[in-house]
């Protein structure tokens, strides 16, 4: 792709400093300072919300209660917390083919084990008790895990248990019970393996018939023939065991993809994404570049990093910070390839970047300022948060402990005769455009600012915030623009892309 990138002269330093200070003191999208600064953009229609995404509570396997998290968020200046307790933590094993139906199950505390009603009611009560902080109920799920190796040979291993997806924005409890995830038989189906339940059913019937009409034992006593009914304990035990198997297997559904069968590839993940989208929710890959490995009762539970699933599947978002910096975020990396596939019509949605904290500890051990996602919402509500996540109107930031965060106080693209576009939005191509962005905050040290166009860095500079840039470009075809701001580790700010489509085509991010 060819094009030109021309840097326009920025405002004078004194005016820029005053405007940047005003942006730090007042919420940019609705601030009065916006009318005296750069030309207004579409962001004037939105409210800035600072959110912490991916938090666990004592309702499942976390240490902090929802009320404690809400209070800590208010103290930290956080507007919203997305609670993502584990939906179901259940592992079942038996050798093939029995493992397609039944097995030995080990489970940990989860939302389902504690009750969906309890989960949602507790979060709603905490949100009511701490006004000003939104607690958005969400879930962390495992779409699929697979057993490999042999128990007898001591090579048994569970693969992929920690390939986690965040399911956000569905609060209809009945719909959630049917999520197609590992271990959830409520989402199973009746298939050929369900016929295995005929074996214990026949066992129950046989045992009942034998107990109702037992055999007899004959013995002679002089001229008399004595007959005595004979009820075998073994026959009764077979019936009891068969009945137990039926009760354990009820309602006799089996998982769509067996954990002991062949590898189904990406199908389980795509099914989950499609179903969540139909229900009005959002999916986000959690910690895609993190590896997990542990051993439990001599069984290895291992998950390799899975950043390639961001490109291969169709989730709405992914955890870019902190677990996305190796292969997803670099220019021309996995994320840029996925964005290009979206522009070329090869995938229906674009994956958006967010920051996730993924904390299980108590509030005294958590810093809610380190990893934040800043969203631009139409309304401060659960629905407003979900709509902004789905639309990509957000940026992710990573801040060193006890340091002020970086702030993306402007990010827009403008073209003659069109409304300006912000993160997740789009402009029609075929004409030159202006890209405007401003960064404030930080600790007074320089950062490296990069403007990435379709995977290629087309502008880069070493600057000290606050700064503002106006750049002109003339793309020759469909493209996307995104910002990557990097300071002393771990200072990082990642914008979501603005798209440029073919003339006559209007494409939103998701």
C-alpha positions as CSV (number, residue, x, y, z in Angstrom):
1,X,0.0,0.0,0.0
2,X,1.3,3.4,-0.9
3,X,0.5,6.9,0.4
4,X,1.9,10.0,1.9
5,X,2.1,11.1,5.5
6,X,2.7,14.8,6.1
7,X,3.1,16.3,9.5
8,X,1.2,19.5,9.9
9,X,2.5,22.3,12.2
10,X,1.2,21.7,15.7
11,X,-0.2,24.5,17.9
12,X,2.2,26.7,19.7
13,X,3.7,25.1,22.8
14,X,2.0,27.4,25.3
15,X,-1.4,26.9,23.8
16,X,-0.8,23.1,23.6
17,X,0.3,23.0,27.3
18,X,-2.9,24.8,28.4
19,X,-5.2,22.6,26.3
20,X,-3.5,19.4,27.6
21,X,-3.8,20.6,31.2
22,X,-7.4,21.2,30.7
23,X,-7.8,17.8,29.2
24,X,-6.3,16.2,32.3
25,X,-8.5,18.2,34.7
26,X,-11.8,17.7,32.8
27,X,-13.3,14.6,31.0
28,X,-12.3,15.3,27.4
29,X,-15.4,14.0,25.5
30,X,-17.8,16.4,27.4
31,X,-15.5,19.1,28.6
32,X,-15.9,22.8,27.8
33,X,-12.3,22.9,26.8
34,X,-13.1,20.9,23.7
35,X,-14.7,23.9,22.1
36,X,-11.6,26.1,22.5
37,X,-9.1,23.4,21.4
38,X,-9.0,21.4,18.2
39,X,-12.0,21.0,15.9
40,X,-14.7,18.9,17.6
41,X,-14.9,15.3,16.6
42,X,-17.4,12.5,17.1
43,X,-16.1,11.9,20.6
44,X,-18.2,14.8,21.8
45,X,-21.1,12.5,21.7
46,X,-19.5,10.1,24.2
47,X,-18.5,9.9,27.9
48,X,-15.1,8.6,28.9
49,X,-15.3,5.6,31.3
50,X,-12.2,4.1,32.9
51,X,-12.8,0.3,33.3
52,X,-10.9,-2.6,34.8
53,X,-11.6,-5.8,32.9
54,X,-11.2,-9.4,34.1
55,X,-11.6,-9.6,37.8
56,X,-12.5,-12.6,40.0
57,X,-14.4,-12.5,43.2
58,X,-15.2,-14.7,46.3
59,X,-18.4,-15.8,44.5
60,X,-16.1,-18.4,42.8
61,X,-12.4,-18.8,43.3
62,X,-11.3,-15.2,44.0
63,X,-10.5,-13.6,47.4
64,X,-12.2,-10.2,47.2
65,X,-16.0,-9.8,47.6
66,X,-17.9,-7.7,44.9
67,X,-18.5,-4.9,47.5
68,X,-14.8,-4.8,48.3
69,X,-13.9,-4.5,44.6
70,X,-16.5,-1.8,44.0
71,X,-15.2,0.3,47.0
72,X,-11.6,-0.2,45.9
73,X,-12.5,0.9,42.3
74,X,-14.1,4.1,43.6
75,X,-11.0,4.9,45.6
76,X,-8.8,4.3,42.6
77,X,-10.9,6.5,40.3
78,X,-12.2,3.5,38.3
79,X,-15.7,3.9,36.8
80,X,-16.5,0.3,35.9
81,X,-15.3,-3.2,36.8
82,X,-16.0,-6.2,34.5
83,X,-16.3,-9.2,36.8
84,X,-15.4,-12.4,35.0
85,X,-15.6,-15.3,37.5
86,X,-15.2,-18.8,36.1
87,X,-18.4,-20.1,34.6
88,X,-17.6,-23.7,35.0
89,X,-14.4,-25.4,36.4
90,X,-15.0,-29.1,35.7
91,X,-12.8,-31.8,34.4
92,X,-14.0,-35.3,33.5
93,X,-11.9,-38.2,32.5
94,X,-12.4,-41.8,31.4
95,X,-10.7,-43.8,28.7
96,X,-12.2,-43.8,25.2
97,X,-15.0,-44.6,24.4
98,X,-16.5,-44.4,27.9
99,X,-15.1,-40.9,28.3
100,X,-17.6,-39.7,25.6
101,X,-20.4,-40.3,28.1
102,X,-19.1,-40.6,31.7
103,X,-16.0,-40.3,33.7
104,X,-14.4,-39.3,37.0
105,X,-15.2,-35.6,37.5
106,X,-13.2,-33.0,39.5
107,X,-14.7,-29.6,39.9
108,X,-13.6,-26.3,41.5
109,X,-15.9,-23.4,42.8
110,X,-17.5,-21.6,39.9
111,X,-20.5,-19.5,39.0
112,X,-22.5,-22.6,38.0
113,X,-21.6,-24.5,41.2
114,X,-22.6,-21.6,43.3
115,X,-25.7,-20.7,41.3
116,X,-26.2,-18.2,38.5
117,X,-28.9,-16.4,40.5
118,X,-26.6,-15.9,43.5
119,X,-23.9,-14.5,41.2
120,X,-26.0,-11.9,39.5
121,X,-27.9,-11.0,42.6
122,X,-24.7,-10.4,44.6
123,X,-23.2,-8.2,41.9
124,X,-26.4,-6.2,41.6
125,X,-26.5,-5.7,45.3
126,X,-22.8,-4.6,45.4
127,X,-23.3,-2.1,42.6
128,X,-26.3,-0.6,44.4
129,X,-24.3,-0.4,47.7
130,X,-21.4,1.5,46.0
131,X,-23.0,4.3,43.8
132,X,-20.9,5.6,41.0
133,X,-19.2,2.3,40.1
134,X,-20.6,-0.1,37.5
135,X,-20.1,-3.8,38.1
136,X,-20.7,-5.5,34.8
137,X,-21.3,-9.3,35.3
138,X,-19.4,-11.4,32.8
139,X,-17.9,-14.9,32.7
140,X,-14.6,-16.6,31.9
141,X,-15.1,-19.9,30.1
142,X,-13.1,-22.7,28.6
143,X,-14.6,-23.6,25.2
144,X,-12.7,-26.9,24.8
145,X,-10.0,-29.0,26.4
146,X,-8.7,-32.4,25.3
147,X,-7.1,-35.4,27.0
148,X,-4.0,-37.0,25.5
149,X,-1.7,-39.8,26.6
150,X,-2.5,-42.7,28.9
151,X,-3.3,-42.9,32.6
152,X,-1.8,-46.4,32.8
153,X,1.5,-45.3,31.2
154,X,1.6,-42.1,33.3
155,X,1.5,-39.9,30.3
156,X,-2.0,-38.5,30.7
157,X,-2.3,-34.8,30.0
158,X,-5.1,-32.3,29.8
159,X,-4.4,-29.8,27.0
160,X,-6.1,-26.4,26.5
161,X,-7.9,-26.0,29.8
162,X,-6.6,-22.4,30.2
163,X,-7.6,-21.3,26.7
164,X,-10.0,-18.8,28.2
165,X,-12.6,-16.6,26.6
166,X,-14.4,-13.7,28.4
167,X,-18.1,-13.7,27.7
168,X,-19.4,-10.2,28.4
169,X,-22.8,-8.6,28.1
170,X,-25.2,-11.5,28.5
171,X,-27.3,-11.2,31.6
172,X,-30.2,-13.5,30.6
173,X,-29.5,-16.5,33.0
174,X,-31.4,-19.2,31.0
175,X,-29.3,-18.4,27.9
176,X,-26.1,-18.6,29.9
177,X,-26.9,-22.0,31.2
178,X,-26.7,-23.3,27.6
179,X,-23.2,-21.9,26.8
180,X,-21.3,-24.4,24.7
181,X,-18.2,-24.8,26.9
182,X,-16.2,-27.7,28.2
183,X,-18.0,-29.8,30.8
184,X,-21.4,-28.1,30.4
185,X,-23.8,-30.9,29.5
186,X,-26.7,-28.4,29.5
187,X,-25.3,-27.4,26.2
188,X,-24.7,-31.0,25.0
189,X,-26.6,-32.9,22.4
190,X,-28.2,-36.2,21.8
191,X,-26.0,-38.2,19.6
192,X,-24.8,-41.8,18.8
193,X,-22.8,-41.9,22.0
194,X,-26.0,-41.3,24.0
195,X,-26.9,-44.8,23.1
196,X,-24.3,-46.1,25.6
197,X,-26.8,-45.2,28.3
198,X,-28.9,-48.1,27.1
199,X,-26.4,-50.4,28.7
200,X,-27.0,-49.3,32.3
201,X,-30.7,-48.9,31.5
202,X,-30.8,-52.6,30.5
203,X,-28.9,-53.4,33.7
204,X,-31.6,-51.7,35.8
205,X,-34.4,-53.5,34.0
206,X,-32.6,-56.9,34.3
207,X,-31.9,-56.4,38.0
208,X,-35.5,-55.3,38.7
209,X,-36.9,-58.3,36.8
210,X,-34.6,-60.7,38.7
211,X,-35.5,-59.2,42.1
212,X,-39.3,-59.3,41.3
213,X,-39.2,-62.9,40.1
214,X,-36.2,-64.4,41.8
215,X,-34.9,-67.9,41.0
216,X,-35.6,-70.8,43.4
217,X,-33.4,-73.3,45.2
218,X,-34.8,-76.9,45.6
219,X,-34.0,-79.4,48.3
220,X,-35.6,-82.7,49.3
221,X,-36.7,-83.5,52.8
222,X,-37.9,-87.1,52.8
223,X,-40.8,-87.3,50.4
224,X,-41.1,-83.5,50.2
225,X,-39.5,-81.2,47.6
226,X,-38.8,-77.8,49.1
227,X,-38.5,-74.7,47.0
228,X,-37.0,-71.5,48.4
229,X,-36.8,-68.2,46.5
230,X,-33.3,-67.1,45.9
231,X,-32.5,-63.4,45.6
232,X,-28.8,-62.7,44.8
233,X,-27.0,-59.8,46.4
234,X,-25.0,-59.5,43.2
235,X,-28.1,-59.0,41.1
236,X,-29.2,-56.2,43.4
237,X,-25.8,-54.5,43.4
238,X,-25.8,-54.6,39.6
239,X,-29.1,-52.8,39.6
240,X,-28.0,-50.2,42.1
241,X,-24.8,-49.5,40.1
242,X,-26.6,-49.2,36.8
243,X,-29.1,-46.8,38.4
244,X,-26.2,-44.7,39.7
245,X,-24.7,-44.5,36.2
246,X,-28.1,-43.3,34.8
247,X,-28.5,-40.6,37.5
248,X,-25.0,-39.4,36.9
249,X,-25.5,-39.2,33.2
250,X,-28.9,-37.5,33.2
251,X,-30.2,-35.9,30.9
252,X,-28.1,-38.3,28.8
253,X,-26.6,-35.6,26.6
254,X,-23.0,-35.8,25.4
255,X,-20.6,-32.9,24.6
256,X,-20.5,-31.9,21.0
257,X,-16.8,-32.4,21.0
258,X,-15.5,-35.2,23.3
259,X,-12.5,-34.5,25.4
260,X,-11.2,-38.0,24.6
261,X,-12.0,-37.9,20.9
262,X,-10.3,-36.4,17.9
263,X,-9.2,-32.8,17.8
264,X,-12.0,-30.6,16.4
265,X,-9.7,-27.7,15.6
266,X,-11.3,-24.2,15.9
267,X,-14.9,-25.4,15.7
268,X,-15.6,-25.2,19.5
269,X,-14.3,-21.6,19.7
270,X,-16.2,-20.5,16.6
271,X,-19.5,-22.0,18.0
272,X,-19.1,-20.1,21.2
273,X,-18.4,-16.8,19.5
274,X,-21.4,-17.2,17.2
275,X,-23.8,-18.1,20.0
276,X,-22.6,-15.3,22.2
277,X,-23.0,-12.8,19.3
278,X,-26.5,-14.1,18.6
279,X,-27.3,-13.4,22.3
280,X,-26.1,-9.9,22.1
281,X,-22.8,-10.4,24.0
282,X,-19.1,-9.9,23.3
283,X,-16.3,-12.4,23.4
284,X,-12.7,-11.6,24.2
285,X,-9.7,-13.9,24.2
286,X,-8.1,-13.8,27.7
287,X,-4.3,-13.8,28.2
288,X,-3.6,-15.2,24.6
289,X,0.2,-15.2,25.0
290,X,0.3,-16.7,28.4
291,X,1.3,-20.3,29.0
292,X,0.0,-22.4,31.9
293,X,1.3,-25.6,33.3
294,X,0.7,-27.5,36.6
295,X,0.4,-31.0,37.9
296,X,-2.6,-32.3,39.8
297,X,-2.7,-35.9,41.2
298,X,0.0,-36.9,38.8
299,X,-1.8,-35.5,35.8
300,X,-0.2,-32.7,33.8
301,X,-2.5,-29.8,32.9
302,X,-0.9,-27.7,30.3
303,X,-1.9,-24.9,27.9
304,X,0.4,-23.4,25.3
305,X,0.1,-19.7,24.3
306,X,-2.7,-19.3,21.7
307,X,-2.3,-15.8,20.0
308,X,-3.0,-17.3,16.6
309,X,-6.6,-18.0,17.7
310,X,-7.2,-14.2,17.7
311,X,-6.7,-14.3,13.9
312,X,-8.2,-17.8,13.2
313,X,-11.4,-17.3,15.0
314,X,-13.9,-14.4,15.2
315,X,-13.9,-13.1,18.7
316,X,-14.7,-9.4,19.2
317,X,-11.6,-8.6,21.3
318,X,-8.5,-9.9,22.9
319,X,-6.3,-9.1,25.9
320,X,-3.6,-6.9,24.3
321,X,-2.1,-5.8,27.6
322,X,-0.2,-7.4,29.3
323,X,-0.3,-10.7,27.4
324,X,-0.3,-9.6,23.8
325,X,2.9,-7.7,23.3
326,X,5.0,-10.5,21.9
327,X,3.3,-11.5,18.7
328,X,0.0,-9.7,18.5
329,X,0.9,-6.0,18.9
330,X,4.1,-5.6,16.8
331,X,3.5,-3.9,13.5
332,X,2.7,-6.5,10.9
333,X,1.9,-9.1,13.6
334,X,-1.1,-11.3,14.2
335,X,-3.4,-8.4,15.1
336,X,-2.6,-6.4,11.9
337,X,-3.1,-9.6,9.8
338,X,-6.5,-10.1,11.4
339,X,-7.5,-6.4,10.7
340,X,-6.4,-6.8,7.1
341,X,-8.5,-9.9,6.8
342,X,-11.5,-7.9,8.0
343,X,-10.8,-5.1,5.5
344,X,-10.6,-7.7,2.7
345,X,-13.9,-9.3,3.7
346,X,-12.3,-12.5,4.9
347,X,-13.7,-12.2,8.4
348,X,-16.9,-10.5,9.5
349,X,-15.6,-8.5,12.4
350,X,-12.3,-6.9,13.5
351,X,-10.8,-8.0,16.9
352,X,-10.3,-5.0,19.2
353,X,-7.6,-4.6,21.8
354,X,-8.2,-4.2,25.5
355,X,-6.3,-4.4,28.8
356,X,-7.1,-7.1,31.3
357,X,-6.0,-7.4,34.9
358,X,-6.9,-11.0,35.7
359,X,-6.8,-10.8,39.5
360,X,-7.9,-13.4,42.1
361,X,-6.3,-11.8,45.1
362,X,-7.8,-9.7,47.9
363,X,-8.2,-5.9,47.4
364,X,-5.3,-5.0,49.6
365,X,-3.0,-6.8,47.1
366,X,-4.5,-5.4,43.9
367,X,-3.6,-2.2,42.1
368,X,-6.6,-1.2,39.9
369,X,-4.6,1.5,38.2
370,X,-2.0,-0.7,36.4
371,X,-4.1,-2.2,33.6
372,X,-7.1,-0.2,32.4
373,X,-9.4,0.0,29.4
374,X,-10.8,3.5,28.7
375,X,-14.1,3.3,26.9
376,X,-16.2,6.0,25.2
377,X,-19.8,5.2,25.9
378,X,-23.1,6.6,24.8
379,X,-24.5,6.1,28.3
380,X,-23.1,5.0,31.7
381,X,-24.8,1.7,32.0
382,X,-24.2,-2.0,31.4
383,X,-25.6,-1.7,27.9
384,X,-23.4,1.3,27.2
385,X,-20.3,-0.5,28.3
386,X,-21.1,-3.5,26.1
387,X,-21.9,-1.4,23.1
388,X,-18.6,0.5,23.4
389,X,-16.7,-2.8,23.7
390,X,-18.4,-4.3,20.7
391,X,-17.8,-1.1,18.6
392,X,-14.1,-0.8,19.6
393,X,-14.5,2.7,21.0
394,X,-11.7,2.2,23.6
395,X,-8.0,2.2,24.2
396,X,-5.8,0.0,26.5
397,X,-3.2,1.3,28.8
398,X,-0.5,-0.2,31.1
399,X,0.9,2.0,33.8
400,X,3.9,1.5,36.1
401,X,2.9,1.2,39.8
402,X,2.4,4.6,41.6
403,X,2.8,6.5,38.3
404,X,0.2,8.7,36.5
405,X,-1.3,7.0,33.4
406,X,-1.0,8.0,29.8
407,X,-4.2,9.4,28.4
408,X,-5.3,9.4,24.7
409,X,-7.0,12.8,24.8
410,X,-7.7,12.8,21.0
411,X,-7.7,10.2,18.3
412,X,-9.7,10.8,15.1
413,X,-9.6,10.7,11.3
414,X,-11.2,13.4,9.2
415,X,-11.9,13.7,5.5
416,X,-13.8,16.4,3.5
417,X,-17.5,16.1,3.6
418,X,-17.6,13.2,6.1
419,X,-18.2,13.0,9.8
420,X,-14.9,12.4,11.6
421,X,-14.2,8.8,12.8
422,X,-12.8,7.6,16.1
423,X,-11.7,4.2,17.3
424,X,-13.7,1.4,15.7
425,X,-15.3,3.8,13.2
426,X,-14.6,4.2,9.5
427,X,-14.3,6.7,6.7
428,X,-14.9,6.3,3.0
429,X,-11.7,6.1,1.0
430,X,-10.7,7.8,-2.2
431,X,-9.5,11.1,-0.8
432,X,-6.8,12.5,1.4
433,X,-7.5,12.5,5.1
434,X,-6.2,14.0,8.3
435,X,-5.3,12.0,11.4
436,X,-5.3,13.9,14.7
437,X,-4.2,12.5,18.0
438,X,-3.1,13.9,21.3
439,X,-1.4,12.2,24.3
440,X,-1.3,13.6,27.8
441,X,-0.3,12.3,31.3
442,X,2.7,10.1,32.0
443,X,5.5,10.9,34.4
444,X,7.3,13.6,32.3
445,X,9.6,11.2,30.5
446,X,9.7,10.7,26.7
447,X,7.6,8.0,24.9
448,X,7.8,6.6,21.4
449,X,4.7,7.3,19.4
450,X,4.0,5.2,16.3
451,X,1.3,5.5,13.7
452,X,0.6,2.1,12.1
453,X,-1.2,1.8,8.8
454,X,-2.2,-1.7,7.7
455,X,0.7,-3.3,9.7
456,X,3.4,-0.7,8.6
457,X,4.8,2.1,10.7
458,X,4.3,5.2,8.6
459,X,5.3,7.8,11.3
460,X,7.2,7.6,14.5
461,X,8.6,10.2,16.9
462,X,10.1,10.4,20.4
463,X,8.1,12.9,22.4
464,X,7.3,14.0,25.9
465,X,3.6,14.2,26.7
466,X,1.6,16.3,26.4
467,X,1.8,16.5,22.6
468,X,-0.6,16.7,19.7
469,X,-0.1,15.7,16.1
470,X,-1.9,16.4,12.9
471,X,-0.8,14.1,10.0
472,X,-2.1,13.9,6.5
473,X,-2.2,10.7,4.4
474,X,-3.7,9.6,1.1
475,X,-4.2,5.8,1.2
476,X,-4.6,4.0,-2.1
477,X,-7.1,1.5,-0.9
478,X,-8.9,0.0,2.2
479,X,-6.7,0.3,5.3
480,X,-6.7,0.9,9.0
481,X,-4.8,3.2,11.3
482,X,-3.8,2.6,14.9
483,X,-1.6,4.2,17.5
484,X,1.1,2.5,19.6
485,X,2.6,4.7,22.4
486,X,5.4,3.1,24.4
487,X,7.4,4.6,27.2
488,X,9.7,3.2,29.9
489,X,8.5,-0.3,30.8
490,X,5.7,-0.9,31.3
491,X,4.2,2.3,30.1
492,X,2.1,1.5,27.0
493,X,-1.0,2.8,25.3
494,X,-2.7,1.0,22.5
495,X,-5.5,2.6,20.5
496,X,-8.0,0.7,18.5
497,X,-8.1,1.2,14.7
498,X,-9.9,3.6,12.5
499,X,-10.8,2.0,9.2
500,X,-10.8,3.5,5.7
501,X,-13.1,1.6,3.3
502,X,-13.6,1.5,-0.4
503,X,-15.7,4.4,-1.8
504,X,-19.3,3.7,-1.2
505,X,-18.7,1.1,1.5
506,X,-19.2,1.9,5.2
507,X,-17.6,-0.7,7.5
508,X,-17.7,-0.6,11.2
509,X,-15.3,-2.6,13.3
510,X,-17.6,-5.2,14.7
